[in-house]
Structures are given as structure tokens and as C-alpha cells.
Amino acid sequence: MTTAARKQKANSIARRAVLWTIGSAVGGATIPSGLLVEPAVARGESDSQKRKARYQPNAPDVQNFYRVNRYPQ
């Protein structure tokens, strides 16, 4: 290995160490902030809400979906 190659390899290793240190510091700083968030709680549905009809074929978004998909391909 030549002297220039050794210097380049040393610079590469030093650069990796710096980037790894910065990355681990940033990652370590973000982990505790995630622990402060309250867990999501699902709200319950009554039996009548579970059985109600949700699909409405005359709704504007449903009509738009079928209108757009009618185009020839």
C-alpha cells in the first residue's frame, strides 16, 4: 500500500467514525421523545354501529371512482 492510499484509508475511517458518532447521537436523542407519547386507545363501537351500512353507492366519491375507471385503457 502506498502512502497516499494509507492516508485516504485513514481519512475514510475517520470520516466514518465521525458520521457514526453523529448518527448515534441523533438517534439516541429521538428515542426518549417517542416514550413521551401516550398510546392510542381504540374507542368502542356499539352493536348497532357495527352493523350499520357503510357503503353508499350513490356517494360522490364512489361515483367518481366508477366514472374514472370507465375510461378505455
N, C-alpha and C positions, 0 to 999 in steps of 0.2 A: 504494500500500500504506500502511495506517495504521501508526502507531507500535506499537499493540498486536499487529497482525499480524506486524510485523517481529520483535518480542520473542518471540512464540510460535514463529516460524520459527527464530530463533536458538536457542531452548531445545530445539526439536526436533532441530536439527542437533547441538547439544552432547550431547544425550541419546544420539543415535545413535553419536556418536564414542566416548562412554564405554562403551556396550554393545558396540560393535565391538572396543574395546581389551580389555575383559574377556573376550569370547568368543575372541579370538585368543590371549590369554594362556592360557586354559584349554585350548584346542585344541593349542597348542604344548607344553603340559606333558604331554598324554596321548600324543603321538606317540612320544617316546622310550621310554615304558614298553612299547609294543607291540613294539619291536625286541628287547626282552629275552626274549621268549617263544620257546622252541625250536619249530622247525617240526614238524608232525605227520608221523609216518612210518607208512605202512601196513604191517601185518605180512602176510607172505606166507602163502598157503594151499597146502597140498599138493594134488595132483590128486585124491586120494580125498576131501578136504574140499570141493573144488569141486563134486564130483559127488554128494554126499550129498543125500538128500531133506530139504528144509527145511519144506515144507508138511505139516502134520499135521492132517487134517480132524477128528480127534476131540479136539483140544486144547480146553481150556475157553474160551479167548478166541475161537477160531473158532466154536465152538458158540454162544457169546453173541452174536457178530456176526449169525449167521443167525437166531437167536431174535428179536433186536431188530428186524431188517429184515423179519420176517414180519408185523409189525403192519400193519393196514389203514391206508391213507392217506386 
